[in-house]
Each structure stands twice: as structure tokens, then as C-alpha cells.
Amino acid sequence: MLFNSLHFLFFLPIVVGFYYLLPPKLRWLLIFISSCYFYMAFIPKYIFILFFIIIIDYFSAIAIEKKQGKIKLLWLIASLSANILLLCFFKYFNFLNDNLAPIFSLFGKEFQPINLQIILPIGLSFHTFQSMSYTIEVYRGKQKAEKHIGYFANYVLFFPQMVAGPIERYDRLGQELKKKQNFIYQNISDGLKLVLFGLFVKMTIADNIAPFVNQIYKEPLKHSSEEVLIGVFMFSFQIYADFFGYSSIALGSARMLGIKIMDNFKTPYFSKSITEFWSRWHISLSTWFKDYLYIPLGGNRVAIPRWSLNILIVFMLSGFWHGANWTFVVWGALHGLMLLIERFFSKLFKFEIKAHWDFLNVILVVKTFIVTSFIWIFFRAENFNKAKEIICIIFVNNNIKFNLISLKVPLLAIFGLIIFDFFQYNTRFDIKLNTIRTPYRWVIYSFLLFCLFALSGTEKFPFIYFQF
């Protein structure tokens, strides 16, 4: 089920209504049934994959809590292996098959790839990472094993964030799902604000940018260097608006049920460095890799060469998490490399930045945006050849005239996104809106609704992160 569909706009109010009508002890069952229905709107039989994850990790966590020593570790390994193997089969099987052929050829042997027609379950990377964080925390003794399988199932399945995050921890979401939530008007109000804003960002901004970006990346050789360059920068805004829109709707949907989930974005394109960018972009994934890979590898407590290697490993695996393609690995590696370069120069030229928006900070923000935009090329391009074509075209003037007027709608959409990001800098849309007088709030509501009805993209595009 898509957030930007009529199906969801009928589904959400029905779930919220029944949620507050039911006695608290039965609400977990409503959440479970609703989440199953939501997920089964895609490929119904794939719900059994999530049931498999739930059963494995539920019983593994109980065993981990009871056992000691090697047996405890073996249960953790069993749980993690089940999740990783499931992810590898559905997401990376064909990729690994295709890459084994050249390895075998180095030893003079022939390998015939076995390509399976596998459809990746929606949001499988998010489900497995969220569930693995639970068993790891139980193993570390920081989380008690959940004895009620219904609550644990809802933690894995919770429909507002089950498809594209945020990747929640059980100590937060699990406790929220267990709370007795009373009907509070402010929760409904704030939730609706976030849903409205999320739909606006997705349908009015991201979906208006998508056709031009798709055209550029599909056939870059047919476009001028100016068009390709604009397409590259437009994709930066498209993926942000697309994923930020999803996250806002997820936050709002959960808030209407009285349930708080974490913010996944904090105006990332106002970051002054790659380090800051990753503290503002896809925050739940960044913290997951920090807690469960970067710190266990030694973090920054090791020598500089080892620390640099840790950074590159984390970013390359983060890239690989996004997709079974070497372009994603390069995308992650470039982010890691840029972070290392920035750290080197920041130590070489020590300076302190105090004001938020002085001239130096503006330069740093522009620099970071340009760098991340060019690195996005490897994320968006289908393969290395397309990425190479795009990069080469940008730096070669092929003298094809370009009409900027033809892009007035997507450019206006981008301008609107920038204005709204200034509006909610270091806060959140609903929180900022609540500080404004009521008449002005209704002006903003009216503007968003008008844009949704009058300026939404003519074509409906799926959320980009659904493929991960």
C-alpha cells in the first residue's frame, strides 16, 4: 500500500478510529492485523518472510537471555545468520552469481551464473536491520527479551515505518507500542500536519522533479552539459523530498495513534560537512551502523590508519546495504573518502565556527551540497557506464541550447522545498507550525492543500527507498 494513494487515505482513518474505540488490551491485535493488511497490499505471500523473521528472533532472544557463554553467542549467531542469509538470498543472490564468473576465470575455470527471477520483498533491508538490533541488544544485556510475541511482531511489522524506516530500536518503539494511549486531540492535529506536509513534499516536489531526472539518467547522451548538470542537482532534491516525504507521513501516521517514532531527517542540505550531513540524513541507518559496526570495529579509539579503514568499511557496507550494485559501494566509499579528507583538512587548518549563517558557513553548506550531489550520481545511475557518461557530459560543452523556462515547475518546487527547510531548520514541521498564530497556520494548510490538488505531478512515482 502506498502512502500517496487513496487506499491509504481511507485505511489510516479507519485504523485510527478503531484504535481509540477498542480497549487498550486489544489494540496490539488491531495494529498487527492492520500492519499485515498494509504489507499484503504488495505481494501477499511475502508476509510469511516477515513471520519467519519474527519467529526466529523472538525465540532466539528468549534463549539468549536464558543462556550463558558460548551457547548464548551461538543463539545470537543463529539469529543474525537467519536475517543476513534471508537478505542475501532475496537481494544479493543474482549479484553474487554475476560476480563469481570473473573470479573463477582467474583460476582458469568456467562458472555458469544461475540467475533467479527474484522479486525483492518491500523494505526487507529495514525489517532485517531493525530485528537484528533487537537480538543484539538482548545479547548485550541492554534489552530484556519480549515475552509477548504480539508486541514483538508489531515492532517488526508496525505499518507506518515498516517499509522504509526509520529503523527503530525496541527500547523506543517497543515501549511506545505497549503504552496505554489515550485520545489526545493534539496527537491527531500534529499527525495530520505531518501527513499533509509529507504528501506535499512527495507529490508536489519529488514527483514533479522525477520526470526530468529520469529522462536525464535514462539517455544522458541526448542532453546538453547544462541539462545534465541541472538533472544531477535536481536528483539531490528529488531523493530528499521523496524520502523526507515518506518519513513525515510515517511520523504523522504513528503520532495519530499516540506513538512517537524518531525523526529520520534534520534539514541535511544545510550541513557544513559530510560528517554533519550523515548526522542529519537517514539518521536511523547512520546510528545503526555506528552502534553495530563502527564502534565494534574500534571506532575512533584506534590508530589513525585503522580508524580510516573503519570509516571506509562502514560507508562501503552502508552503500551495499542500499543496493546490489557496485555503484552503491562506490557511492558509499566516496562519502567515506570525503569524510576522511574533511577531517584531515579540519585538523590541518584549525578554526572554530560560531555563527550559524555567516559567510564561511554558507560557503561550507554550498560545498557540501555540491559534493553530495556529485556523489549521488553513482547512487542514481544504473551502472558505471551511465555514471561515466553523466560525469563526462557535465565537463564538456556540446553547445546545445537549453531552455530554462521549460523547467519552471520543478524549479519552483525545489525553491519551495528550500523555503520550508529554512522554516523548520533544526526543528520539525509540526513543532514549528504550533508556534505560529492560528490564522497564519490555516494559510499554510490552504497553500499545501492547493498545491496537492493543483500542482501534484501528473504521474505517480513509487517511493525511491521502497526498493531497499
HELIX and SHEET records of a PDB file:
HELIX    1   1 LEU A    6  LEU A   21  1                                  16    
HELIX    2   2 PRO A   24  LEU A   26  5                                   3    
HELIX    3   3 ARG A   27  MET A   40  1                                  14    
HELIX    4   4 PRO A   44  TYR A   46  5                                   3    
HELIX    5   5 ILE A   47  LYS A   66  1                                  20    
HELIX    6   6 GLY A   69  LEU A   87  1                                  19    
HELIX    7   7 CYS A   88  TYR A   92  3                                   5    
HELIX    8   8 PHE A   93  LEU A  106  1                                  14    
HELIX    9   9 LEU A  124  ARG A  140  1                                  17    
HELIX   10  10 ILE A  149  LEU A  157  1                                   9    
HELIX   11  11 TYR A  170  GLY A  174  3                                   5    
HELIX   12  12 GLN A  175  LYS A  178  1                                   4    
HELIX   13  13 TYR A  185  LEU A  199  1                                  15    
HELIX   14  14 PHE A  200  ALA A  206  3                                   7    
HELIX   15  15 ASP A  207  LYS A  218  1                                  12    
HELIX   16  16 PRO A  220  LYS A  222  5                                   3    
HELIX   17  17 SER A  225  MET A  256  1                                  32    
HELIX   18  18 PRO A  268  PHE A  270  5                                   3    
HELIX   19  19 ILE A  274  ARG A  280  1                                   7    
HELIX   20  20 ILE A  283  PHE A  289  1                                   7    
HELIX   21  21 LYS A  290  TYR A  294  3                                   5    
HELIX   22  22 ILE A  304  HIS A  322  1                                  19    
HELIX   23  23 TRP A  326  LEU A  348  1                                  23    
HELIX   24  24 PHE A  359  ARG A  380  1                                  22    
HELIX   25  25 PHE A  384  ILE A  394  1                                  11    
HELIX   26  26 LEU A  404  LEU A  407  5                                   4    
HELIX   27  27 LYS A  408  PHE A  423  1                                  16    
HELIX   28  28 PHE A  429  LEU A  433  1                                   5    
HELIX   29  29 THR A  438  LEU A  455  1                                  18    
HELIX   30  30 ILE A  464  GLN A  467  5                                   4    
END                                                                             
